[in-house]
Amino acid sequence: MFKYSDLKDDIKTALHITKPDRFSKTNSTVASELGDDRTANATYVFNDLLARDLNVLINVGNMDMKDGVRQSMEWTKNINWPQKDDFFS
């Protein structure tokens, strides 16, 4: 919103923004910038619900900035359901 503002540095100071404007493309740099800001793996919850014969819907928003589609696909590989092999093939 303030990308082209002449007061960009003042705004960042007022908002206490200390992270760089953009991340490097290397994963280690992104990981070090994020620190402990990671989503906890909760696949065990879904496995437990499915083991109880409950229906589960996993929805990924198409505008989700934190966990995009590719990350969610990898995450769901840790969930066990009867059609899992067919789904991923």
TORTORGU-257594 format. One record per residue (C-alpha): residue in three letters; x negated, y negated, z negated. Coordinates in Angstrom, 3 decimals, padded with zeros to 6 digits. Each point is the difference from the previous one (the first is absolute). Layout:
<nodes>
+------+----------+----------+----------+
| bado |        u |        v |        w |
+------+----------+----------+----------+
|  ala |        X |        Y |        Z |
...
+------+----------+----------+----------+
</nodes>
This chain:
<nodes>
+------+----------+----------+----------+
| bado |        u |        v |        w |
+------+----------+----------+----------+
|  met |  000.000 |  000.000 |  000.000 |
|  phe | -002.826 | -002.377 | -000.846 |
|  lys | -002.473 |  001.464 |  002.477 |
|  tyr | -000.507 | -003.250 |  001.876 |
|  ser |  000.380 | -002.389 | -002.918 |
|  asp | -002.769 | -002.487 | -000.737 |
|  leu |  000.664 |  000.786 | -003.669 |
|  lys | -000.567 |  003.754 |  000.348 |
|  asp | -002.928 |  000.091 | -002.447 |
|  asp |  001.898 | -002.082 | -002.557 |
|  ile |  003.047 |  002.257 |  000.348 |
|  lys | -002.109 |  003.145 | -000.472 |
|  thr | -001.575 | -001.511 | -003.105 |
|  ala |  003.389 | -000.998 | -001.428 |
|  leu |  001.355 |  003.505 |  000.615 |
|  his | -003.153 |  001.646 | -001.431 |
|  ile | -000.671 |  001.880 |  003.239 |
|  thr | -003.485 |  001.485 | -000.261 |
|  lys |  000.037 |  002.809 |  002.574 |
|  pro | -001.434 | -000.524 |  003.479 |
|  asp |  002.247 | -001.084 |  002.858 |
|  arg | -000.309 |  003.356 |  001.731 |
|  phe | -001.390 |  003.444 | -000.677 |
|  ser | -002.814 |  001.653 |  001.847 |
|  lys |  001.015 |  002.860 |  002.264 |
|  thr | -002.057 |  002.456 | -002.055 |
|  asn |  001.916 |  002.048 | -002.536 |
|  ser | -002.555 | -000.391 | -002.787 |
|  thr |  000.280 | -003.777 |  000.178 |
|  val |  003.798 |  000.132 | -000.151 |
|  ala | -000.109 |  002.475 | -002.877 |
|  ser | -002.407 | -002.157 | -002.004 |
|  glu |  002.191 | -003.082 |  000.521 |
|  leu |  003.143 |  001.803 | -001.093 |
|  gly | -001.588 |  001.537 | -003.082 |
|  asp |  002.613 |  001.929 | -001.973 |
|  asp |  002.887 | -001.261 |  002.134 |
|  arg |  000.970 |  003.423 |  001.353 |
|  thr |  003.272 |  001.843 |  000.114 |
|  ala |  000.125 |  002.909 | -002.423 |
|  asn |  000.518 |  003.403 |  001.592 |
|  ala |  003.500 |  001.098 | -001.007 |
|  thr |  000.375 |  002.950 |  002.353 |
|  tyr |  000.353 |  002.316 | -002.994 |
|  val |  003.329 | -001.689 | -000.804 |
|  phe |  001.367 |  000.832 |  003.445 |
|  asn | -001.306 |  003.565 | -000.202 |
|  asp |  001.766 |  000.409 | -003.347 |
|  leu |  003.290 | -001.385 |  001.363 |
|  leu | -000.163 |  002.210 |  003.077 |
|  ala | -000.752 |  003.036 | -002.183 |
|  arg |  003.339 | -000.719 | -001.726 |
|  asp |  001.779 |  000.221 |  003.387 |
|  leu |  000.733 | -003.726 |  000.031 |
|  asn |  000.106 | -001.948 |  003.246 |
|  val | -002.583 | -002.748 |  000.248 |
|  leu | -000.235 | -002.873 |  002.483 |
|  ile | -003.380 | -001.679 |  000.468 |
|  asn |  000.313 | -003.340 |  001.749 |
|  val | -002.843 | -002.140 |  001.282 |
|  gly |  000.863 | -003.555 |  000.942 |
|  asn | -001.155 | -001.064 |  003.433 |
|  met | -001.347 | -003.228 | -001.489 |
|  asp | -001.619 |  001.599 | -003.048 |
|  met | -003.351 | -001.723 | -000.420 |
|  lys | -001.378 |  002.229 | -002.741 |
|  asp |  000.755 |  003.478 |  001.306 |
|  gly |  000.446 |  000.130 |  003.717 |
|  val |  001.234 |  002.936 |  002.034 |
|  arg | -003.380 |  001.700 |  000.448 |
|  gln | -000.786 | -000.084 | -003.724 |
|  ser |  003.457 |  001.324 | -000.816 |
|  met | -000.398 |  002.869 |  002.446 |
|  glu | -003.217 |  001.034 | -001.742 |
|  trp |  001.660 | -000.356 | -003.404 |
|  thr |  002.946 |  002.209 |  000.961 |
|  lys | -002.357 |  002.822 |  000.958 |
|  asn | -000.310 |  000.584 | -003.766 |
|  ile |  003.735 |  000.591 | -000.352 |
|  asn |  001.299 |  003.518 |  000.495 |
|  trp |  003.301 |  000.597 |  001.761 |
|  pro |  001.246 |  002.874 |  002.171 |
|  gln | -000.292 | -001.776 |  003.381 |
|  lys | -003.341 | -001.669 | -000.720 |
|  asp | -001.991 |  001.939 |  002.630 |
|  asp |  002.601 | -000.692 |  002.682 |
|  phe |  000.102 | -003.682 | -000.937 |
|  phe | -003.748 | -000.495 |  000.362 |
|  ser | -000.311 |  002.079 |  003.163 |
+------+----------+----------+----------+
</nodes>
